[in-house]
Amino acid sequence: MQFHQERFQSLPYVLRYPDAYHEAHRYPLILFLHGAGTRGDDPGMVVNNPFFTITGAYEDFPFLVAAPQCRADETWFDRFETLIAFAEYLVTRPDVDPDRVYLMGASMGGYGTWQLAMSRPDLFAAIIPICGGGMYWNAARLRDVPVRAFHGGRDSTVLVAESERMAEAVRRAGGDAELTVYPENGHDAWTDTYHNPEVFAWLLRQCKRHA
């Protein structure tokens, strides 16, 4: 897999290409939002995020992955308008399948995943928020976006109730949301999630719903 360091407006990001990439092919894409520990101005921190180190060991990982980086003094909410524009740009790339664009993030990125998907549900075929939470009163906006959420049962940084509240609100609105709780995990719900190939197989089965 190859990494390229690029920039969209003022937002630096890392783009990882799948093996045997060909620019004439359209690929499923994951927009990945890191957590607070990967903030900074060094793209190497993004490349060394557990998402990339773990999924990089997969024999076949067919996704393009775009992973922007927050500055050390920022959250995703500080860059939210740029983040929305970045997602809109990704969908228009000629090497991206616009019906198979997925959103995934952990901790701070889990919050960003919920909020970005609720703001622009039309862009995403499915989302995977990990140990995050969000504005559950807006969760009806995700009724057409399948959700698989993950959280540690012993998380004292972001309480599991945050994910429970969001998943329940999506289901109450008629949407498809499942929450997996790792009962013995603390805040790290991401390692087990990234190691599970079924998570990514499920993503590949999701295609954007058209009215």
C-alpha positions in Angstrom: 0.0 0.0 0.0 1.2 3.5 -0.8 0.8 6.7 1.2 0.6 10.1 -0.3 0.7 13.3 1.8 -1.7 15.9 0.3 -3.6 19.0 1.3 -7.2 20.1 0.8 -7.5 23.9 1.4 -5.9 24.3 4.8 -6.4 20.7 5.8 -3.5 18.3 5.5 -4.3 14.6 4.9 -2.8 11.3 4.1 -4.2 9.2 1.2 -3.5 5.5 1.3 -3.9 3.6 -2.0 -4.8 -0.1 -2.2 -2.5 -2.6 -3.7 -2.6 -2.7 -7.5 -4.2 0.7 -7.6 -5.2 1.9 -11.1 -6.4 5.4 -11.6 -9.1 4.3 -14.1 -10.8 2.2 -11.5 -13.3 3.4 -8.9 -12.7 2.3 -5.4 -14.6 2.2 -2.2 -13.3 4.9 0.1 -13.0 5.3 3.9 -12.8 8.8 5.3 -11.0 8.2 8.6 -11.1 10.7 11.5 -8.3 10.1 14.1 -8.6 10.7 17.8 -7.0 13.4 20.0 -3.7 11.6 20.3 -2.9 11.9 16.6 -3.3 15.7 16.5 -0.3 17.7 15.4 1.5 18.9 12.3 3.4 15.6 11.5 1.6 13.4 8.9 3.7 10.6 10.1 1.6 10.5 13.2 -1.4 9.8 11.0 0.4 7.0 9.1 1.4 5.5 12.5 -2.2 5.6 13.8 -3.4 2.1 14.9 -6.0 2.2 12.1 -3.2 2.1 9.5 -0.8 -0.1 11.4 -3.5 -2.7 11.9 -5.3 -2.6 8.6 -1.9 -2.5 6.8 -1.4 -6.1 7.8 -4.5 -7.3 6.0 -3.7 -9.4 3.0 -6.5 -7.6 1.0 -7.7 -4.2 2.0 -9.4 -2.8 -1.1 -10.2 0.7 0.2 -8.8 4.1 -0.7 -8.4 5.8 2.7 -8.3 9.5 3.3 -7.2 10.6 6.7 -7.0 14.3 7.5 -5.0 15.6 10.5 -6.1 18.1 13.2 -3.6 20.6 14.6 -2.7 20.1 18.2 -5.0 22.9 19.4 -8.0 21.8 17.4 -10.9 19.3 17.4 -12.9 18.2 14.3 -15.5 20.7 15.3 -13.0 23.6 14.8 -12.4 22.4 11.2 -16.0 21.3 10.6 -16.8 23.4 7.5 -13.5 22.4 5.9 -14.2 18.8 6.8 -17.6 18.9 5.1 -16.0 20.4 2.0 -13.3 17.8 2.1 -15.9 15.0 2.2 -17.7 16.6 -0.8 -14.4 16.7 -2.7 -13.7 13.0 -2.0 -17.0 11.9 -3.4 -16.2 13.7 -6.7 -12.7 12.1 -7.2 -12.7 10.0 -10.4 -11.1 7.1 -8.6 -13.8 6.9 -5.9 -17.1 5.0 -6.2 -19.5 7.7 -4.9 -22.0 5.0 -3.8 -19.4 3.4 -1.5 -18.0 6.2 0.6 -17.7 5.3 4.2 -17.0 7.3 7.4 -15.1 5.9 10.4 -13.4 7.5 13.4 -12.4 6.8 17.0 -12.8 8.9 20.2 -12.6 12.5 19.1 -13.0 11.0 15.6 -16.0 9.1 16.8 -17.7 12.3 17.7 -16.7 13.8 14.4 -18.1 10.7 12.6 -21.5 11.0 14.2 -21.7 14.8 13.5 -20.4 14.8 10.0 -22.7 12.0 9.0 -25.7 13.8 10.6 -24.7 17.0 8.8 -24.3 15.3 5.4 -26.0 11.9 5.4 -26.3 12.1 1.6 -22.6 11.5 1.2 -22.1 8.3 3.1 -23.1 4.7 2.4 -22.4 3.6 6.0 -20.5 4.8 9.1 -18.5 3.3 12.0 -18.2 5.6 15.0 -16.0 4.1 17.8 -16.1 5.3 21.4 -17.8 8.5 20.5 -21.1 10.2 20.9 -23.2 13.0 19.5 -26.3 15.1 19.3 -28.8 12.3 19.6 -31.7 14.6 19.0 -30.5 14.9 15.3 -30.1 11.1 14.9 -33.1 10.8 12.7 -31.0 12.2 9.9 -29.2 8.9 9.9 -32.3 6.8 9.2 -31.0 5.9 5.7 -27.3 5.5 6.7 -26.4 2.1 8.3 -24.4 2.4 11.5 -22.1 0.0 13.3 -20.9 1.5 16.5 -18.3 0.2 19.0 -17.5 1.1 22.6 -15.7 -0.2 25.6 -17.9 -1.2 28.5 -15.3 0.1 31.0 -14.6 3.4 29.2 -14.3 6.2 31.7 -13.2 8.8 29.1 -16.3 8.6 26.9 -19.0 6.7 28.7 -20.7 3.9 26.8 -24.0 5.6 27.4 -22.9 8.1 24.7 -22.9 5.4 22.0 -26.0 3.7 23.5 -28.0 7.0 23.3 -27.0 7.6 19.6 -27.7 4.0 18.4 -31.0 3.9 20.2 -32.0 7.3 18.7 -31.2 6.1 15.2 -33.2 2.9 15.7 -36.1 4.8 17.1 -36.1 6.9 13.9 -36.4 3.8 11.8 -32.7 3.5 11.0 -30.3 0.6 11.1 -27.8 1.0 14.0 -26.0 -1.7 15.9 -23.7 -1.2 18.9 -21.1 -3.7 19.9 -19.8 -3.2 23.5 -16.5 -4.8 24.5 -17.3 -5.5 28.1 -13.8 -5.5 29.5 -12.4 -2.7 27.3 -11.7 0.8 28.6 -11.4 3.7 26.1 -9.6 1.6 23.5 -12.4 0.1 21.5 -10.6 0.7 18.3 -7.9 -2.0 18.4 -10.4 -4.9 18.5 -12.5 -3.2 15.9 -9.7 -2.7 13.4 -8.5 -6.3 13.9 -12.0 -7.6 13.0 -12.1 -8.3 9.2 -15.9 -8.6 9.4 -16.1 -4.9 10.1 -14.6 -4.1 6.8 -16.5 -6.9 5.0 -19.7 -5.3 6.3 -18.7 -1.9 4.9 -18.1 -3.4 1.5 -21.6 -4.8 1.5 -23.1 -1.3 2.0 -24.1 0.8 -0.9 -25.6 4.3 -0.8 -29.4 4.2 -1.0 -31.0 6.3 -3.7 -34.5 7.6 -3.4 
